[in-house]
Amino acid sequence: MVNKQAEAIEKDPIIQSLERSSSLVILNQLRRFTRCLLDPDLLAAKAFCFFLYGACGALLPYLPLYLKQFGIHAYQVGIILGIGPVVQCLGAPAWAAVANKWRIGKFIFLSGILSWLVKGLLILAVHPRAQVCIQSYKNTTTNITYVHAYHLWKNKLSNTEKQWRAVYPKPTVPPKFVSTTTVHRTSANPNQNSSIPANRTILEDVLGDDDYYGDIFDGKDNLGSLQKTRRLMAVVPHHVLINQIYTNRESKLQTTKFSKSLNVTVMNEVQIDRQELNDIFLIILLFVLIGDFLQSSTFTLADASVLNRLDEDHRESPTGMRIAGCLGSMIAVILVGTIIYDSKYDLCGAPRALYYVAFYFFIGFMCMAFVNSLWFQFSYHDDRGCGSVLKVISLFTNREDSAFLVCVLYVGLCYGFLSHFLFWFVDDLGGHTLIMGTASALRELTALVFFFVGDRLLPLVGQTNVMVMTLLCYSACFFTAWRLTTDLWIIVALGVVEGATFASFWRCCEKYFAYLGTPKKIIDSTQSFLQAVFWGLGNGGGAMVGGSLITQFGARTTFGAFGVTSLVVCLLYVIYCYVLSELSKESSGDDTSSDDDQ
């Protein structure tokens, strides 16, 4: 009896059709996988995406921290990171038009990739030269303070080679060189030391409350000013003294740390030149403006070359390219994060990390992307001018589509702020790059999974519900960051949620904009418009707005404000889609029924 039922089930036409459909799906996936290995065009395209996104994953998460350790403000970092997407949004159409008109697509494409390399090398070459570390400790028995100063980012002397200079309490006593061994012999109780108030620098505490700057350079040749000048020159080198007097210096960080070699607690102070940092900001900003304008055609021309040379199956589902990019970014970010975590060292009493390692991986990945880009070929078509752009804008005259577009822009703002400044906040709380790299890698892995299954989940959930859940998830991410204290590993879970949210949201946007552009046959234009709104205005604006708010109000307050704003936007979108739309449908139905009665 059981066998007959099993045979009946196997012969059922519905079951057989399902088996055939599932078998076809598996066969199609195997065919596409084998074609990736056999077709050089597809293999080169996926390898290019792997290395290009790997280069971005190696550098972009750690670039804010690299600039932060120099003392650059958050709003300046936000401008550096945010102006690039905006420039790319404006420059990509211009380069595409030039490439199509003059038939030089490959030249512009390769030049854009080289500009990535040149920009990375130029940013790496710029670093502060007037930042000073001043270390001191005081022997309370002899009332002598010992000071050591050196450039922060140049080659530092080892602890055994430090030359401590003695500063006596009275200006009439001539200064003399004292070695570290002499310190141990003259110190009756070396563990006693004095701390410096937060509003005073080490030099001010050592040299007293006199206005020695004015005494040195006011033209007076009295004995007191000469003695103070000699005292100051005995403490720090001449070039440090000149910077101390002529530039806009400020104390960035004051820490205390017990020195095992000296057996005393040493006060460490980092002094920075704010004017120099402002100049560095302008120089890097200039590099970013020029570099991002030249490289703005990279993604556009790469997509055009790949889509024009692939068959309809791959053209309609570019998920495979994005999966390759996610893999590259995931591998690069965890690899760089682990290496930076293992490269920690002590600099001026505070732990530092070798963030410039990220530039080396960025350059290596970008070189491999350039090699794979040599296989790209381009085809050209007649330029449609601004007509397609006007057609795309006309699609959003509908209120529902306009509301969806506004939400896309806001989600871009959230993405830009969270991706650029989450690690900034984690670094403020004492987190290390191993946590950051793990969170970023799991984010990319989750995004990869949801890119793969997004086409199957989207019809079940619906585009409106996906947008609502996206806003709710980003709000939850912001509130989670707002509540961060000591258990920083929670950002790993935050990265998983954000990765799934972004992948689902992006697949929803691709489908939505493709649906809008299908009737007028401008799908490529609608996709370009989506890229401009989300990656250009949204991502870039989020970095700039977030950096400005962090500088003004602090990171924790900014994350809380973004969380509240996300809830408000979500509530307004729900009211519009589920309440006002139903009311408008009912009113239109009533009008129709009244017309029929008449």
C-alpha positions in Angstrom: 0.0 0.0 0.0 2.8 2.3 0.9 4.7 1.5 -2.3 1.6 2.4 -4.4 1.2 5.7 -2.6 4.9 6.5 -3.2 4.6 5.6 -6.9 1.5 7.8 -7.2 3.3 10.7 -5.6 6.3 10.2 -8.0 4.0 10.1 -11.0 2.1 13.2 -9.9 2.6 15.9 -12.6 3.0 18.7 -10.1 5.8 16.9 -8.3 7.5 16.0 -11.6 7.3 19.7 -12.7 8.8 20.8 -9.4 11.6 18.3 -9.7 12.3 19.4 -13.3 12.3 23.1 -12.3 14.7 22.4 -9.3 16.9 20.4 -11.6 17.0 23.1 -14.1 17.9 25.7 -11.5 20.9 23.5 -10.3 21.9 22.9 -13.9 21.8 26.6 -14.7 23.9 27.4 -11.7 26.4 24.7 -12.7 26.5 26.0 -16.2 27.1 29.6 -15.1 29.8 28.5 -12.7 31.6 26.5 -15.4 31.2 29.3 -17.8 32.9 31.6 -15.4 36.0 29.3 -15.5 35.9 28.9 -19.3 34.9 32.3 -20.6 37.8 34.7 -20.3 35.6 37.8 -20.4 33.5 36.7 -17.5 36.5 35.4 -15.5 38.4 38.7 -16.0 35.3 40.7 -15.0 34.8 38.8 -11.8 38.5 38.9 -11.0 38.4 42.7 -11.6 35.5 43.1 -9.2 37.3 40.9 -6.7 40.4 43.0 -6.6 38.7 46.4 -7.0 36.4 45.8 -4.1 39.2 44.2 -2.2 41.3 47.4 -2.6 38.4 49.4 -1.3 37.8 47.0 1.6 41.5 47.1 2.5 41.7 50.9 2.8 38.3 52.6 3.3 37.4 51.2 6.7 40.7 52.2 8.2 41.3 55.5 6.4 39.3 57.5 8.9 41.5 56.0 11.7 44.7 56.8 9.8 43.7 60.4 9.5 42.4 60.5 13.1 45.7 59.6 14.6 47.3 62.7 13.1 44.7 64.9 14.9 42.5 65.8 12.0 39.0 66.8 13.0 36.0 64.5 12.3 34.4 67.1 10.0 37.5 67.3 8.0 37.7 63.6 7.6 34.0 63.6 6.7 34.7 66.1 3.9 37.6 64.1 2.6 35.6 60.8 2.6 32.3 62.4 1.4 33.4 64.7 -1.4 34.8 61.8 -3.4 31.4 60.1 -4.1 29.8 63.4 -5.0 32.6 64.2 -7.5 32.3 60.7 -8.9 28.6 61.2 -9.3 29.2 64.4 -11.3 32.2 63.2 -13.3 31.0 59.7 -14.3 28.5 60.9 -16.9 31.0 63.4 -18.3 33.7 60.8 -18.8 31.2 58.3 -20.3 30.1 60.9 -22.8 33.7 61.7 -23.7 34.6 58.0 -24.0 31.6 57.4 -26.3 32.1 60.4 -28.5 35.9 60.0 -29.1 35.9 56.2 -28.9 38.5 56.2 -26.1 36.7 54.1 -23.5 39.6 51.8 -22.7 42.1 54.6 -22.4 39.8 56.5 -19.9 39.1 53.3 -18.0 42.7 52.4 -17.6 43.6 56.0 -16.7 40.9 55.9 -14.0 42.4 52.8 -12.4 45.9 54.3 -12.4 44.5 57.4 -10.8 43.4 55.2 -7.9 47.0 54.1 -7.4 48.4 57.6 -7.7 45.9 59.0 -5.2 46.7 56.4 -2.7 50.4 57.0 -3.0 50.0 60.7 -2.6 47.9 60.5 0.5 50.4 58.0 2.0 53.2 60.5 1.4 51.5 63.3 3.4 52.0 63.2 7.1 52.7 65.8 9.9 56.2 67.0 10.4 55.8 69.4 13.4 54.1 67.1 15.9 56.2 66.7 19.1 56.1 64.2 22.0 57.3 65.8 25.2 58.0 63.4 28.1 58.9 64.4 31.6 59.1 63.3 35.2 60.0 65.1 38.4 62.2 64.1 41.3 60.5 65.6 44.3 63.5 65.1 46.5 65.9 67.2 44.3 63.1 69.2 42.8 64.6 68.6 39.3 62.4 67.8 36.3 63.8 65.7 33.5 62.4 66.3 30.0 62.8 64.5 26.7 61.3 65.6 23.4 61.3 64.2 19.9 59.3 64.3 16.6 56.3 62.1 16.7 56.2 60.6 13.3 60.0 60.5 12.5 62.4 57.8 13.6 62.2 57.6 17.4 65.1 56.8 19.7 64.9 53.7 21.7 64.4 53.9 25.5 68.1 53.1 26.0 69.2 56.0 23.8 67.0 58.7 25.2 68.8 61.8 26.3 67.0 63.3 29.3 67.8 66.9 30.0 67.6 68.3 33.6 65.6 71.5 34.2 66.4 73.1 37.6 63.9 75.0 39.6 65.8 78.3 39.6 66.9 80.1 36.4 70.2 81.0 37.9 71.4 77.4 37.9 72.9 76.5 34.6 71.3 73.5 32.9 73.4 70.4 32.2 73.0 67.1 30.5 72.0 64.2 32.7 72.0 60.6 31.6 69.4 58.1 32.8 72.0 56.4 35.0 72.6 59.7 36.8 68.9 60.0 37.4 68.8 56.8 39.4 71.8 57.9 41.5 70.4 61.4 42.3 66.8 60.3 42.9 66.2 59.4 46.5 62.6 58.4 45.9 62.1 58.0 42.1 58.5 56.8 42.4 57.4 60.2 43.5 56.4 62.5 40.6 54.2 65.4 40.0 51.2 65.5 37.6 50.5 68.3 35.3 47.0 69.9 35.3 44.9 69.3 32.2 44.9 73.0 31.3 48.7 73.3 31.4 51.3 71.9 29.1 54.5 70.3 30.2 56.7 73.2 29.1 54.5 75.6 31.0 54.8 73.6 34.1 58.5 73.1 33.8 59.4 76.7 32.9 56.9 78.4 35.2 54.2 80.9 34.7 56.3 83.6 33.1 55.5 84.8 29.6 58.8 83.5 28.3 57.7 83.7 24.6 57.6 87.5 24.8 60.8 87.8 26.8 62.8 85.9 24.3 61.7 87.8 21.2 60.8 91.2 22.4 64.3 92.6 21.8 65.4 92.8 25.4 68.9 91.7 26.2 68.5 91.5 30.0 70.0 88.7 32.0 66.6 87.2 32.9 65.4 86.7 29.3 68.8 85.3 28.3 68.7 82.8 31.2 65.1 81.8 30.2 66.2 81.3 26.6 69.1 79.1 27.6 66.8 77.2 30.0 64.3 76.6 27.2 67.0 75.6 24.7 68.3 73.1 27.3 64.9 71.3 27.4 64.0 70.9 23.7 65.9 71.2 20.4 66.0 74.4 18.5 63.6 73.4 15.7 61.1 72.3 18.3 61.4 75.6 20.1 60.8 77.6 16.9 57.7 75.6 16.2 56.6 76.1 19.8 56.7 79.8 19.5 55.7 80.6 15.9 53.0 78.1 15.2 49.5 77.5 16.5 50.4 74.6 18.7 48.0 72.9 21.1 48.1 69.9 23.4 46.3 67.0 21.8 46.8 64.2 24.4 48.2 63.9 27.9 48.9 60.5 29.4 50.9 59.0 32.2 52.6 55.7 32.0 55.0 53.8 34.3 58.4 53.3 32.8 60.1 50.1 33.9 63.5 51.2 32.7 63.3 54.4 34.8 61.2 53.0 37.6 59.1 56.2 37.6 55.8 57.4 36.1 56.4 59.5 33.0 54.1 62.2 31.8 53.6 62.1 28.1 52.2 65.0 26.1 51.6 65.2 22.3 51.7 68.7 20.9 50.3 69.3 17.4 50.4 72.2 15.0 46.8 73.0 14.1 47.8 75.1 11.1 49.9 72.3 9.7 47.0 69.9 10.1 44.7 72.4 8.3 47.3 72.5 5.4 47.4 68.7 5.3 43.6 68.6 5.2 43.6 70.9 2.2 46.4 69.0 0.4 44.6 65.6 0.9 41.3 67.2 -0.2 43.0 68.5 -3.4 44.3 65.0 -4.1 40.8 63.5 -3.5 39.1 66.1 -5.7 41.5 65.5 -8.7 41.8 61.7 -8.1 38.1 61.0 -7.7 37.3 63.1 -10.8 39.8 61.1 -12.9 38.7 57.8 -11.5 34.9 58.5 -11.5 34.5 56.5 -14.8 35.9 53.3 -13.3 32.6 51.7 -12.2 30.5 53.1 -15.0 32.7 51.9 -17.8 33.4 48.6 -16.1 29.7 47.9 -15.9 29.1 49.0 -19.4 31.9 46.8 -20.8 30.7 43.7 -18.8 27.0 44.1 -19.6 27.6 44.7 -23.3 29.7 41.5 -23.6 27.6 39.1 -21.6 24.5 37.2 -22.6 21.0 38.1 -21.4 21.1 35.7 -18.4 24.1 37.4 -16.8 22.9 40.9 -17.9 19.6 40.6 -16.0 21.3 39.2 -12.9 24.6 41.0 -12.1 24.6 39.4 -8.6 27.6 37.2 -9.6 29.8 40.3 -10.1 28.7 41.7 -6.7 29.4 38.3 -5.0 32.9 38.4 -6.4 33.3 42.0 -5.0 32.0 41.0 -1.6 34.5 38.1 -1.4 37.4 40.4 -2.2 36.3 43.0 0.3 35.7 40.4 3.0 39.2 38.8 2.6 41.0 42.2 2.4 39.3 43.8 5.4 39.9 40.9 7.8 43.5 40.4 6.6 44.4 44.1 7.0 42.6 44.3 10.3 44.5 41.3 11.7 47.8 42.7 10.6 47.2 46.1 12.0 46.1 44.6 15.3 49.4 42.7 15.5 51.4 45.8 14.7 50.5 47.8 17.8 53.3 49.7 19.4 53.7 52.4 22.0 54.2 56.0 20.9 54.4 58.8 23.4 52.8 56.7 26.1 49.7 55.7 24.0 49.1 52.6 21.9 49.3 53.1 18.2 48.8 51.0 15.1 50.4 50.9 11.7 47.4 52.0 9.7 49.5 52.7 6.7 49.7 49.0 6.1 46.2 49.4 4.6 47.7 51.5 1.8 50.1 48.7 0.9 47.3 46.2 0.5 45.2 48.8 -1.4 48.0 49.4 -3.9 48.6 45.6 -4.3 44.9 44.9 -4.9 44.6 47.8 -7.3 47.6 46.6 -9.3 45.9 43.3 -9.8 42.7 45.0 -10.8 44.6 47.0 -13.4 46.1 43.7 -14.8 42.6 42.2 -15.2 41.2 45.4 -16.7 43.5 44.9 -19.7 41.1 42.3 -21.0 38.1 44.7 -21.0 36.8 45.8 -24.4 34.3 48.5 -25.1 31.5 49.1 -27.6 30.0 52.5 -28.5 26.6 53.8 -29.3 25.0 57.1 -30.4 24.8 59.5 -27.5 21.3 60.2 -26.4 22.2 63.4 -24.7 20.1 64.7 -21.8 16.9 63.1 -23.1 17.3 59.9 -21.0 18.0 62.0 -17.9 14.8 63.9 -18.3 12.9 60.7 -18.9 14.3 59.3 -15.6 13.3 62.4 -13.7 9.8 62.3 -15.2 9.4 58.9 -13.7 9.3 60.3 -10.2 6.5 62.7 -10.6 4.3 60.1 -8.9 4.0 60.6 -5.2 4.7 57.0 -4.3 7.8 56.9 -6.4 9.0 60.2 -5.0 8.6 58.9 -1.5 10.6 55.8 -2.4 13.3 58.0 -3.9 13.5 60.2 -0.7 13.9 57.0 1.4 16.7 55.8 -0.9 18.5 59.1 -0.4 18.1 58.9 3.4 19.3 55.3 3.5 22.4 56.5 1.6 23.0 59.1 4.3 22.7 56.4 7.0 25.0 54.1 5.1 27.6 56.8 4.5 27.7 57.8 8.1 27.7 54.3 9.6 30.3 52.9 7.2 32.8 55.8 7.8 32.4 56.7 11.5 31.3 53.5 13.3 35.0 52.5 13.7 35.8 56.1 14.6 33.5 55.7 17.6 34.8 52.2 18.4 38.3 53.6 18.4 37.2 56.3 20.9 36.0 53.6 23.2 39.3 51.7 23.0 38.4 49.1 20.4 41.0 47.5 18.3 41.2 46.6 14.6 40.6 42.9 15.1 37.0 43.7 16.2 36.6 46.1 13.3 38.0 43.6 10.7 35.8 40.8 12.0 32.7 43.0 11.9 33.5 44.2 8.4 34.2 40.7 7.2 31.0 39.2 8.6 29.1 42.2 7.1 30.4 41.4 3.7 29.7 37.7 4.2 26.1 38.4 5.2 25.7 40.8 2.3 27.0 38.1 -0.1 24.4 35.6 1.2 21.6 38.0 0.9 22.7 39.1 -2.6 22.4 35.5 -3.6 19.0 34.9 -2.1 17.6 38.4 -2.5 15.8 37.6 -5.7 13.8 34.8 -4.0 13.0 36.8 -0.8 11.9 40.0 -2.4 8.7 38.7 -4.0 7.7 37.2 -0.7 8.2 40.4 1.4 7.4 43.2 -1.0 9.3 46.3 -1.9 7.5 48.6 0.6 8.0 46.2 3.5 11.7 45.9 2.6 12.1 49.7 2.8 10.3 49.8 6.1 12.5 47.0 7.5 15.6 48.7 6.2 14.8 51.9 8.1 14.0 50.0 11.2 17.2 48.0 11.0 19.4 51.1 10.5 17.6 52.7 13.5 18.4 49.6 15.6 22.1 49.8 14.4 22.4 53.5 15.4 20.8 52.9 18.9 23.1 49.9 19.4 26.1 52.0 18.6 24.7 54.8 20.9 24.6 52.3 23.8 28.1 51.0 23.3 30.3 51.1 26.4 32.8 48.3 27.1 31.5 45.2 25.3 32.6 46.3 21.9 32.3 42.8 20.3 28.6 43.6 19.9 29.5 45.6 16.7 30.1 42.2 15.1 26.4 41.5 15.4 25.7 45.0 14.2 27.8 44.4 11.1 25.8 41.2 10.3 22.5 43.1 10.6 23.8 46.0 8.5 25.1 43.7 5.8 21.8 41.8 5.5 19.9 45.1 5.5 22.0 46.7 2.8 22.0 43.7 0.5 18.2 43.3 0.7 17.7 47.0 0.3 20.0 47.2 -2.7 18.4 44.3 -4.6 15.0 45.9 -3.9 16.2 49.2 -5.4 17.7 47.5 -8.5 14.4 45.8 -9.1 12.3 48.9 -8.4 14.3 51.2 -10.7 14.4 48.5 -13.4 10.6 48.2 -13.2 10.3 52.0 -13.6 12.7 52.1 -16.6 11.3 49.1 -18.5 8.3 50.8 -20.3 10.5 53.6 -21.7 13.5 51.3 -22.3 15.9 53.3 -20.2 16.9 50.7 -17.6 20.6 51.6 -17.8 19.7 55.3 -17.2 17.6 54.4 -14.2 20.4 52.3 -12.7 22.8 55.2 -13.2 20.4 57.5 -11.5 20.1 55.1 -8.6 23.9 55.0 -8.3 24.1 58.8 -8.3 21.4 59.2 -5.7 22.6 56.5 -3.3 26.4 56.5 -3.7 26.9 60.1 -4.7 24.5 62.3 -2.8 23.6 59.8 0.0 26.9 58.1 0.8 28.9 61.3 0.4 26.5 63.5 2.2 26.3 61.0 5.1 30.0 61.2 5.6 30.1 65.0 5.5 27.0 65.5 7.7 28.1 62.8 10.2 31.6 64.2 10.5 30.3 67.7 11.1 27.9 66.5 13.8 30.6 64.4 15.5 32.8 67.5 15.7 30.0 69.6 17.1 28.2 67.3 19.4 30.2 64.1 19.8 30.0 60.6 18.3 27.5 59.2 20.9 25.0 62.0 20.5 25.3 61.8 16.7 24.5 58.1 16.6 21.5 58.7 18.9 20.3 61.5 16.6 20.5 59.3 13.5 18.6 56.6 15.3 15.7 58.9 16.2 15.7 60.4 12.7 15.5 57.0 11.1 12.5 56.1 13.3 10.8 59.4 12.2 11.5 58.8 8.5 10.2 55.2 8.9 7.0 56.4 10.6 6.3 59.0 7.9 6.9 56.4 5.2 4.5 53.9 6.8 1.9 56.6 7.3 2.2 57.6 3.6 2.2 54.1 2.1 -0.3 52.4 4.3 -2.6 55.1 5.5 -2.7 57.9 3.0 -2.6 55.6 0.0 -5.6 53.7 1.3 -7.5 56.9 2.0 -6.7 58.1 -1.6 -7.9 54.8 -3.0 -11.1 54.9 -1.0 -11.8 58.5 -2.1 -11.1 57.6 -5.7 -13.5 54.6 -5.3 -16.2 56.8 -3.9 -15.8 59.3 -6.8 -16.1 56.4 -9.3 -19.3 55.1 -7.7 -20.9 58.5 -7.6 -20.2 58.9 -11.3 -21.8 55.6 -12.0 -24.9 56.5 -10.0 -25.2 59.7 -12.0 
